[in-house]
Amino acid sequence: MSKATIGLSVTHRRYVPYSHAHYAGNLVDGAYVLGLFGDVATEVCIQADGDEGLFASYSDVQFLQPLRAGDVVEVTATITRVGNRSRELEFSASVVCRGRPDVSGSAAEVLAEPLVITRAIGTVVVPVG
């Protein structure tokens, strides 16, 4: 029996290692965040339907601020619509801690307010059953 309900939400946090820096200034490519969105979408499907589900599409993706190596990023997926097999999810990614290589090689700080870096809307599908 499906427990998929509007408002069901899952949040993950992840440290972004320097090995993931892809561009100058220790910037990390946007695909990294989309991969994290896939991870939280998978857990939403497991929580709601007892199945990993399949990601079908994004209808909107907005890259608002950069993600940098040394950041701690928090990603959240929330069900906003429930169909027979589909679930529409709203995604958000925020930096909660930021590396401070300008201070020292291992310095970092907790941000006073999370910095929203990416928002998206996507659809997942789960088997009928």
Sequence and secondary structure as in RCSB ss.txt:
>XXXX:A:sequence
MSKATIGLSVTHRRYVPYSHAHYAGNLVDGAYVLGLFGDVATEVCIQADGDEGLFASYSDVQFLQPLRAGDVVEV
TATITRVGNRSRELEFSASVVCRGRPDVSGSAAEVLAEPLVITRAIGTVVVPVG
>XXXX:A:secstr
     TT EEEEEEE  GGG  BGGGEE HHHHHHHHHHHHHHHHHHHHSS  EEEEEEEEEE S EETT EEEE
EEEEEEE SSEEEEEEEEEEEEEE TTT TT EEEEEEEEEEEEEEEEEE    
